Amino acid sequence: MKYLFALLMVFAFVRPSMAQNALPETFLDGKSIVLISNSPQARPSFSWETLAHEIHPALVLAGGDPVAYYELEDVAISEEVQAGFAAMFAKRMISSIVILTRKANGNTVLNIGPFTNNKNMIPTNGMWSMDAKEIGQMKESLATIGLNIKSKNLMVLEVPEFPSGANATASAAQRYLNRNPLNLDVFKLGIPLSGAAGESGYLNTFRYDLLGKSEESILAEQNEERNGLQAIFTQLYPHQVEFLSSPRTDADLIKDKVQFVLMRIEARESDLMQNMGLPTDSLTDGDRIVVKYYIRFLVRNELYIGPVWDADPDWRVSLGNFLNNLKIK
């Protein structure tokens, strides 16, 4: 009896482990888009395109059909751009999204989930995941998994492809206006707190500088944000505000006289400026991660970035700059 009990215990621990290695059906029977987030601090130094060439054969061996590679930061730079890419992917009948994240210490994480066919890109739970100490180990693990996989993907690309995302970003850039909105004194400004952006913001959590943050660290940052926002707005913004602690529809906000919403983007400064249709000639370090605030006018879905470029690595400085610049006529 004791041997039977021991055997049952072995199966109890082995079966979940085996289940974790079962790749999603959408990956094994359909086209995939691969998004790569690569830390510039990781060693040895690779470009994200080099990582694409490294991981592509392993994804194919594992049964996938990766048809296009993009840098995650380019796709998730804003909700508007993300929606543009999602429309492109839907036209190509994409089945799954693969996300490869290489952190500063070289650790490499692979996440795979079904494509949601909307700007959210991926579901907020149920992602298949694998991590490795470095890209070589990741490739070996995928190749091993592929030995026991029956894939329905037959005609696959031998080398990675890097299609242009110009169509996805062009429409978004046209909507950014480098001036201040009118009537801020008449209607309330909605201020989303962390977590209130909804499912569309989830893709950004796979960035190399965000993936793996502890829950305690995230909660501490959110509490600090709430306190800091309240203090800054009390000091610098004379009009009505409404803090938004949960996602709400535009129609619901407008009904409550919230016609403007404060938006926040955190990304590489050069990417931000290009995405917003601004020249980058004056930048000394376009790779630095900065925070930029802007206001979305809900009624016409217009995006006001202000008359002066005011992004900064410190969100408090960036927000203070933006609110002060709202006084410019």
N, C-alpha and C positions, 0 to 999 in steps of 0.2 A: 504493500500500500504506500509506504513512504517513497518508493521509487516512482510510482505513478504520480504522486503529489509533486515530486521534484520535476518530472517531465512536464506536467501541466504548468508549473511555474515557469519553465523555460519557454514554452509556447506563449505564455502570457506576456513575456518581455520581448520575444522575438517578433511576434506578429505586428505590433505597432511600428517597430523599426522597419519591417518590410513594407508596411503600408506607406510610410513616409517616402520610400524610394519609388513609389508608383507615380510616374510622370503623368501630368494631366492629359486627358484624352484630346483636348483642344490643341495641345502641342503636337501630339502624335498623328493627328488627322486634320491638317490645315496649316495655313501659312502663319508665320510668326514675325512680329516686329521686335527688334532687339534694341533696347535703350541702355547706354553705357554711361556710368558716372565714375570718373577716374580722378583720384586725388593727385594733384601735382607734387605732393610731398612723398608719395610712395616710391620706394626703390626696389629694383632698378626702375629708372624713369621710362615710362611708356606713354605714347599718345593714346587717345581713346581709339583711334583708327587701328593702331597696332594691336590693341586688345581685341578689336573686332576680328582681325586676321588670326589671332591666337585662338579665340574661342569658337570660331565658325566651324572648323572641321569636327570639333567635339560635340557641338550641338547637332550637327548632321548625323554623327555616329549614334547619338542618343535618340535619334528618330525624328528630329525636328526638321522644319522647312523654313529657316530664317531667310526672309526675302529682302530685308532692308535694315540698315543700322543707322541710328541717330544718337547724338549725345543727349543724355537725359536732361541736362540743364537747358538745352535749346528748346526741347519740347515742353517742359514744365515751367518755363520762365514766367508765364502768366496764364490766367484762365482763358483769355481770348485766343492765345496762340495754341494752347492745349486743345481747345475746341476745333481749331483749324486743322491740326494734325489728326484729330479723331475723325473728322469728316473725310480726310484723305485715306485713312486706314480702312474706314467703312467701305469706301468705293473699291478698295483692293480686296475686300472680303477677308480681312485678317481674322484669325481665330484666337490667337493668344499674344500676350505681351510678355517678353522676356526682359528682365532687368539685371544687368551685371554691375555690381558696385565694388570698386576697389578702394579700400580705405587707406589712410595715411600710413598705417603700419604694414601695408601689403596684404592684409586679410581680404579675401575676395568672397563675395556673397552673390549667389544666383537666386533670383525669384522668378517664378512663372505663374501666370494667372490668365484666365480667359479675358479676351477683349470685351469690354462692356458695350461697345458700339456707341458710346457717347463721350463727352469731354472728361468723364471720370477716369477713363482708360482701363482701370483695374478695380476689382472689388476690394473692399476694406478688410475682408477676411477670407480665409481659404486659399491663400497663396502657397504654392509648392516652393520649398526653399532648400538650399544647400550652401554650406560655407566651407572654405578651405584656407589654408595659411598663405597660399600663393596661387597664381594662375595655372602653373604647371600641375599642381595637385588637383585643381578643379577640372582640368582637361582629362586627367587620368580617371577621375571618379565618373565623369560623364561617359567616357568610353566604356568603362566597366558596366555601367547601367545599361548601355546600349546593347551589350551582348545578349541580354535576355528580353529585349524589346521587340514587339511586332508593330512596326510603324506602317501607316497607310500612306505616308509621304514617299513618293517614288522619284519624281523628276525634281531634284533639288539643285540649288546653285552650288558650284564647286568653290567659289570665292565670295566673300561678302560684297554687298553693293551698298553704296552711300547716296541714295537719291536726294535731290534738293528738297528743302522744306520751304522754299521761297513763297510758294502759294499760301502756305499756312500762316506765315508771318506777315505777308504784305497787307492782307486785309486788316489785321490787328493794328499795324503801324499807322494806317490811315485814320484810325479812330482816336489816336492820342493827340490831344490839343495842348500846345505849350502856352497856355494862358489860364487864368483863374475863372471858375464858374460864377455866374450871377445868381443873385437871390439866396445866398447862404444865410442871410438874416431873416428870410421868410420861412424856410423849411428846415426841419431837423436834419442833422448829419448823423447817420448811423455809424457806429464804431464797432466792428466785429472783434470780439475777443478770440484768443487762440482756441481753435476747435470749432468756431462758428462758421468757418469758410465752407464746411460741408465736404462731401466726398471728392470733389474735384481737386482739393488741396492735398489729397493723400499721396499722390504720385511723388510729390516733392520730398516725402519722408524717406525715400530711397536714395537721396543724394549722399555722397561719400561723407559729408560733414554732419549729416543728421541721422543716418541709419545706425541703429544700435544704442541710441541714447537711452539711459535708464528712465523708467517712469518717474522716479523721484526727481531726477534732473529736469524733466519736462514740466512736471507740476510746479517745481520751484520757479522755473522761468515764466510760467503762465501767471503765477501769483505776483511775481515781480512786475510783469507786464501790466496787469490790472492796476496795481498801485501807481505805477509810473505814468500810465495813460491818464488816470484821473488827475494827477498832480499837474501834468503838462497842459491838459485842456483847461483846467481851472485857471491857469496862469495866462495862457496865450490865445484861447478861443472864446470870444464874447457871445457866441450865438448858441442856440439850443443843440444839444446832443442827446443821443440815445445809445447806450451800450447794448450790443447784441451778443447774448450768451449762447444762442443756438441758431441754426440755419433757418431763414425765413424767405419766402418768395418775394419777388419784387412787388407784386400786387398787394401783398399783405403789408409791406413796408409803406408803400404809397398811401394806403388806406389810413395808416397811422401818421401821415404827414412827414414821413421820412423819404425825401426825394433824392437825397445824396448819401452815398456810402463811402467811407474812407477805405481805400484799398492799400495793400502792402505787398511789395515784391522784394524778395531777397535773392540775389544772383550776382554773377560776374558783372562788373560795371560796364565793360565794353558791350556785352550781350544786351544789357538793359537799354543802353543808349541806342544801339542799332535797332532793337526791337521797337523802340518808341520813335524811330525816324529821326534821330539826332546824330550829328557828326561826332566822331570819336578822336579827332586829330589832337585835341588838347590833353588827352589822358596820358598820365605818366605810368600808371599801372592798371591796365584794363582788366587784369586777372583778379584784382582784389574783390572780395565778396562785400557787397554793400546792400543797404536797405533803402528802398525808394517808396515814398508814399504818393498817392494820387487820389483823385475823387471821381467816382462814377456817378453820372447823372442818370438815374434810373429811367426817367420818362423817355429819353432819346438814346439811352445806352452810350453816352459820350464819356470819354475818359480825359480828365483834366490833370496834366502833370505839373502845371504852374509855369510861370515865365522864366524861372531860373532853375538850373540843374542843382539840386540840393541833396543828393544821395550821400550817405555816409555809412561806414561800417557799424557805427553805434546807432541803434534804432532811435534812441532818445535824441541824439543830435540831429538825425535825419528828420524826425517828426517836428522838432522845434524849428528847424530851418523851413520846413514846408508850411507850417502854420504862420510863421512870420512872413513868408513870401505871399501868403494869401492876402495880405494887406496891400500888395502892389496893384495899382489900378491899370 
